[in-house]
Amino acid sequence: MITDLRLQHFRSYTDTSFEFGAQVNIIVGPNASGKTNLLEAILVLARGNSYRVRDNELVQFGKPWCRLDADLDAPEAKRTVKIESEPKPSKTYDLDDKIYHRLSMQHTLPTVLFEPNHLALLHGTPELRRNYLDELLEQTIPSYGSHRRVYRRLLSQRNALLKQPKQPSSEEMFPWNLRLSEMGASLARHRAEVVDMISQTLPGLYAKLSGTKNKVKLVYKPSFPLETYESQMMHKLETHAAIDAQRGFTAYGPHREDFTVFFDGHPSEETASRGETRTVILALKIIELQRLEAIRQQTPLLLLDDVFSELDGARRRALTSYLQSYQTFLTTTDADVVVKHFTETSTVIPLKKDH
């Protein structure tokens, strides 16, 4: 639990401090008052990165650095993040006077973010769905984040080779193909495993949230059979090198994969209504909370960026019933819409445009 936070030169905040309640914190203000910036600061403090921009864009315009300082009701109770854009870009984390340059999973705070872009999860691009899985896995499997970074770097290097005027030889491509296949198989298996877990929990939760008997299922679609993923991906990369070179990119692997939500056996993009889609996404976020809590043995933080207004009454009530167990940070332009849903005390944090 975060008890207080100070923001210096962070986004629109020059030097502002906040105190937070243990349950639902309602951050209310007009557009451009810094609501999302405050939520973003909490995420940077918890996980180390923004979900919107690169580090240098977090530093207030014209300033050489930004800083976040927080007190937590937890181990590593004092937490500071400092980002410098000048003279040399850097980022440091100070956890109870121990300095780190990258947060390992054990030093992050488990966090679930729900923001308007997530409402396009089922009908949006495959990248949205891949990121949803990857971000959950990075918070629950210690090696996943480093494997993902290595895979991205290898992929970028292989693609750079493919774009050279002279097509690289099979000997030159071999080490990239081999490592890419190994890392790719690891990512695909972890994703398929978490999708299988979600698919076991989703039908019952969806039925409870929607009050219907629709059968909902998640299916991951790997490029190759999981048992032989490495060898089959390796074979594909070797035999399709010329085609990849013509395209200028690597066409096979977990960076091209996706999952589909099925309603009664039909893909959601063909049959799901707006209400059904939102109920599934709400269910996925609740499963995310529950899985993080079970694996990390910590109560996650819940960040809701202007999504309460996007849900109708029934889904608001469903979400509210799950919020009581978590420290929640919720942004809105209309506090009245939100406050009436909470019987427990909530903390209202009003913001003005010129904070």
C-alpha positions in Angstrom: 0.0 0.0 0.0 1.3 3.5 -0.9 0.6 6.0 1.9 2.0 9.1 0.3 3.7 10.3 -2.9 5.7 13.4 -3.9 6.2 14.3 -7.6 9.0 16.7 -8.6 9.3 17.8 -12.3 7.2 14.8 -13.3 5.0 15.6 -16.3 2.8 18.5 -15.4 3.8 18.4 -11.7 6.5 20.8 -10.6 6.4 19.8 -6.9 3.2 18.3 -5.5 2.5 15.8 -2.7 -0.4 13.5 -2.1 -1.7 11.3 0.7 -3.6 8.2 -0.1 -6.2 6.1 1.6 -5.9 2.3 2.1 -8.9 1.5 -0.1 -10.4 3.5 -3.0 -8.7 6.8 -4.0 -10.9 8.8 -6.4 -8.8 11.2 -8.3 -11.2 13.8 -9.7 -10.7 16.8 -11.9 -11.4 18.3 -15.3 -9.5 17.2 -18.4 -5.8 18.4 -18.5 -5.7 18.6 -14.7 -3.1 15.8 -14.4 -5.2 12.8 -13.4 -3.6 10.4 -15.7 -0.2 11.8 -15.0 -0.7 11.0 -11.3 -1.8 7.5 -12.2 1.2 7.1 -14.4 3.5 8.2 -11.6 2.1 5.5 -9.4 2.8 2.9 -12.1 6.4 4.2 -12.6 6.9 4.0 -8.9 5.5 0.4 -8.7 6.9 -1.2 -11.9 9.6 1.2 -13.2 8.1 2.2 -16.5 5.3 4.3 -18.0 2.6 2.7 -20.1 2.4 5.8 -22.3 5.8 7.2 -23.1 9.6 6.8 -22.8 11.4 7.8 -19.7 12.8 11.1 -21.1 9.2 12.3 -21.8 8.3 11.9 -18.1 10.7 14.7 -17.2 8.9 18.1 -17.1 9.7 20.2 -20.2 12.9 22.2 -19.7 14.0 20.4 -16.6 17.0 18.1 -16.3 15.4 15.5 -14.0 12.3 14.3 -12.4 11.8 12.4 -9.1 9.1 10.4 -7.3 9.3 9.7 -3.5 6.8 7.5 -1.7 6.2 5.8 1.6 4.8 2.3 1.6 3.1 0.3 4.3 5.2 -2.7 3.3 8.8 -4.0 3.0 11.1 -1.5 1.3 9.0 1.2 2.8 10.8 4.2 1.3 10.9 4.2 -2.5 12.4 6.8 -4.8 12.6 6.8 -8.6 14.9 9.4 -10.2 15.1 10.0 -14.0 17.7 12.3 -15.5 17.6 13.5 -19.0 20.7 15.7 -18.7 23.7 15.6 -19.0 23.3 11.8 -19.6 20.0 9.9 -19.6 19.7 7.6 -16.5 17.2 6.1 -14.2 17.8 5.0 -10.6 15.6 3.3 -8.0 16.3 3.8 -4.3 14.6 1.2 -2.1 15.3 1.9 1.6 18.7 3.3 0.7 19.7 0.5 -1.7 20.3 1.7 -5.2 19.2 -0.2 -8.3 19.4 0.6 -12.0 16.7 -2.0 -13.0 13.9 -3.4 -11.0 13.8 -7.2 -10.8 10.3 -8.7 -10.4 10.8 -9.2 -6.7 11.4 -5.4 -6.2 8.3 -4.3 -8.2 4.9 -3.8 -6.7 2.3 -6.0 -8.3 -0.1 -3.7 -10.2 -3.1 -4.0 -12.5 -3.8 -1.2 -14.9 -7.2 -0.8 -16.6 -7.3 2.1 -19.1 -9.5 3.0 -22.1 -7.3 1.3 -24.7 -7.9 -2.0 -22.9 -11.5 -1.8 -23.9 -10.3 -2.5 -27.5 -8.5 -5.7 -26.3 -10.8 -8.1 -28.1 -11.3 -6.1 -31.4 -8.0 -4.3 -31.5 -4.7 -5.2 -32.9 -2.9 -8.5 -32.0 -0.2 -6.4 -30.4 -2.6 -5.2 -27.7 -3.4 -8.9 -26.8 0.3 -9.9 -26.9 1.2 -7.0 -24.6 -1.7 -7.9 -22.2 -0.2 -11.4 -21.8 3.4 -10.3 -21.7 2.8 -7.7 -19.0 1.0 -10.2 -16.8 3.8 -12.8 -17.3 6.5 -10.2 -16.5 4.8 -9.7 -13.1 4.5 -13.4 -12.3 7.5 -15.2 -13.8 10.9 -13.8 -12.8 12.7 -14.7 -16.0 10.0 -13.6 -18.4 11.0 -9.9 -18.6 14.6 -10.7 -19.5 13.6 -13.3 -22.0 11.3 -10.9 -23.7 14.0 -8.2 -23.9 16.5 -10.7 -25.3 14.0 -11.9 -27.9 13.2 -8.3 -29.0 16.9 -7.5 -29.3 17.6 -10.7 -31.3 14.6 -10.0 -33.5 15.8 -6.5 -34.2 19.3 -7.7 -35.0 18.0 -10.4 -37.4 15.7 -7.9 -39.1 18.7 -5.5 -39.6 20.6 -8.4 -41.3 17.6 -9.1 -43.5 17.6 -5.5 -44.7 21.2 -5.4 -45.8 21.7 -5.0 -49.6 23.5 -8.3 -49.8 21.5 -11.2 -48.4 23.4 -12.7 -45.5 24.6 -16.3 -45.8 23.0 -19.2 -43.9 26.1 -19.4 -41.7 25.7 -15.7 -40.8 22.0 -16.2 -39.9 22.5 -19.5 -38.0 23.3 -18.0 -34.5 20.4 -15.5 -34.7 18.0 -18.2 -35.9 19.1 -20.6 -33.1 18.8 -18.1 -30.3 15.6 -16.6 -31.6 14.0 -20.1 -31.8 15.1 -20.9 -28.2 13.8 -17.6 -26.8 10.6 -17.7 -28.9 9.7 -21.2 -27.7 10.1 -20.0 -24.0 7.8 -17.0 -24.6 5.2 -19.0 -26.5 5.0 -21.8 -23.9 4.5 -19.3 -21.0 1.8 -17.4 -23.0 0.0 -20.6 -23.8 0.1 -21.7 -20.2 -1.3 -18.5 -18.8 -4.0 -18.4 -21.5 -5.0 -22.0 -20.5 -5.1 -20.9 -16.8 -7.3 -17.9 -17.7 -9.6 -20.1 -19.8 -10.3 -22.3 -16.8 -11.4 -19.4 -14.6 -13.0 -17.1 -17.2 -16.3 -19.1 -17.9 -17.5 -19.1 -14.3 -16.5 -15.5 -13.6 -18.1 -14.3 -16.9 -21.3 -16.1 -16.0 -21.3 -14.5 -12.6 -20.7 -11.0 -14.0 -23.1 -11.2 -16.9 -25.9 -13.4 -15.5 -25.9 -15.4 -18.7 -25.0 -19.0 -19.7 -22.8 -18.1 -22.7 -19.7 -20.3 -22.9 -16.6 -18.2 -23.1 -13.2 -19.6 -23.9 -9.7 -18.2 -24.6 -7.4 -19.9 -27.2 -3.8 -19.1 -27.8 -2.6 -19.6 -31.4 1.1 -20.4 -31.5 3.0 -20.4 -34.8 4.2 -24.0 -34.1 3.2 -27.0 -31.9 4.5 -26.2 -28.4 6.3 -29.6 -28.0 8.5 -29.0 -31.0 8.5 -25.2 -31.1 12.3 -24.7 -31.2 13.0 -27.1 -34.0 10.1 -26.1 -36.2 10.7 -22.3 -35.7 14.4 -22.9 -36.5 13.5 -24.8 -39.7 11.1 -22.1 -40.8 13.6 -19.3 -40.2 16.3 -21.2 -42.2 14.0 -22.2 -45.1 12.2 -18.8 -45.4 15.3 -16.5 -45.0 15.0 -15.4 -48.7 11.3 -14.5 -48.3 12.0 -12.7 -45.0 14.8 -10.8 -46.7 12.3 -9.7 -49.5 9.8 -8.5 -46.8 12.5 -7.0 -44.6 11.2 -8.6 -41.4 10.9 -12.0 -39.6 7.5 -13.4 -40.3 7.3 -16.2 -37.7 7.5 -16.4 -34.0 5.8 -15.1 -30.8 6.0 -11.5 -32.0 3.3 -12.5 -34.6 1.1 -14.6 -32.4 -2.3 -13.9 -30.9 -5.2 -15.3 -28.8 -8.9 -15.4 -29.6 -11.9 -15.2 -27.3 -14.8 -17.5 -28.3 -18.4 -17.0 -27.4 -20.3 -20.3 -27.8 -17.7 -21.5 -30.2 -17.7 -18.3 -32.3 -14.8 -15.7 -32.4 -15.6 -12.6 -30.4 -14.8 -10.2 -33.3 -17.7 -11.8 -35.2 -20.4 -12.1 -32.6 -19.7 -10.3 -29.3 -21.8 -7.3 -28.5 -20.3 -4.2 -26.9 -21.6 -5.3 -23.5 -20.3 -8.8 -23.8 -16.9 -7.5 -24.8 -16.7 -5.2 -21.8 -17.8 -8.0 -19.5 -15.0 -10.2 -20.8 -12.4 -7.5 -20.4 -13.6 -6.8 -16.8 -13.4 -10.5 -16.1 -9.8 -10.6 -17.5 -8.8 -7.7 -15.2 -10.3 -9.4 -12.2 -8.4 -12.7 -13.1 -5.3 -10.6 -13.4 -5.7 -9.3 -9.9 -6.4 -12.7 -8.5 -3.5 -14.4 -10.2 -1.0 -11.6 -9.2 -2.2 -11.9 -5.6 -1.9 -15.7 -5.6 1.6 -15.9 -7.1 3.2 -12.8 -5.6 1.6 -13.3 -2.1 1.1 -9.5 -2.1 -2.1 -7.5 -2.6 -1.8 -5.7 -6.0 -2.5 -2.1 -6.6 -5.4 -1.4 -9.0 -5.2 1.6 -11.3 -8.4 2.6 -13.2 -7.9 5.4 -15.7 -11.2 6.8 -16.6 -12.9 3.5 -17.3 -15.6 3.7 -14.7 -17.6 6.0 -16.9 -17.2 3.5 -19.8 -19.1 0.8 -17.9 -22.9 0.6 -17.3 -24.5 0.3 -13.9 -24.4 -3.5 -13.7 -20.7 -3.7 -14.6 -19.8 -0.8 -12.3 -21.4 -2.7 -9.4 -19.6 -5.9 -10.4 -16.3 -4.0 -10.5 -17.0 -2.2 -7.2 -17.6 -5.5 -5.4 -14.0 -6.5 -6.2 -12.4 -3.2 -5.4 -12.9 -3.3 -1.7 -9.9 -5.7 -1.2 -7.4 -3.6 -3.0 -5.8 -0.2 -2.8 -7.4 1.4 -5.8 -6.6 4.6 -7.7 -9.4 5.7 -9.9 -9.6 8.8 -12.2 -12.8 10.5 -13.2 -14.1 13.9 -14.2 -17.3 13.3 -12.2 -16.8 12.2 -8.6 -20.6 11.9 -8.0 -20.8 9.0 -10.5 -18.1 7.1 -8.6 -18.6 7.9 -4.9 -22.2 6.6 -4.8 -20.9 3.1 -5.6 -18.8 2.8 -2.4 -20.3 2.0 0.9 -16.8 1.9 2.5 -15.0 5.2 3.0 -13.2 6.4 -0.1 -10.6 9.1 -0.3 -11.3 11.9 -2.8 -8.3 13.7 -4.3 -9.5 16.8 -6.2 -7.2 18.2 -8.9 -7.3 21.6 -10.7 -5.9 22.5 -14.0 -3.2 24.7 -12.5 -2.0 22.2 -9.9 
